Amino acid sequence: MSHSARDAQPRRSLWIPWIFVGGMLLVVVVNGGLVYAALSTFTGVTVGRSFDRGRTYNRVLETAARQDALGWQAEVRWEHGVLLVAAVDRDGRPLAGAWEGVLVRPLEGSEHPLTFRAAGNATYVAHAQPARPGQWEARLRLLGPGGQVFEVRRRIIVS
């Protein structure tokens, strides 16, 4: 076999460098997809200014202790587009006061304001039509008869 005949045959090892090029392209494509997913989805932050809130966590604990000392209990129910709220004091007597609050999507942070009206028997109702079904958090506040503040957070399922 002459030298020119040997050079005319294709070299079988020419594809080996392309494996490395293809591997690097695969890494770049996968990393690009991960970067896109990281930038376009949930940020992971559920509390604004979380560092500052963490530094002042003793205030959060003091507020919780004051609320526990009241001994008040609240019942929160979701029924067919209506949020029902009732609160009782330590002795089981119904509490009167002014309720205010919002429905919040825990992961998205979108809010739906609530307007309460008395429905008798110290029960208050708020009609709401959240934008989407699923899990919502009712963040409520009762301004009690003596100026006390009672905060309630309950997860509800909107269908």
Helices and strands as residue ranges (DSSP letters): H 3-8, H 16-40, H 50-55, H 57-70, E 73-79, E 82-88, E 98-104, E 111-114, E 117-118, E 123-127, E 134-143, E 149-158
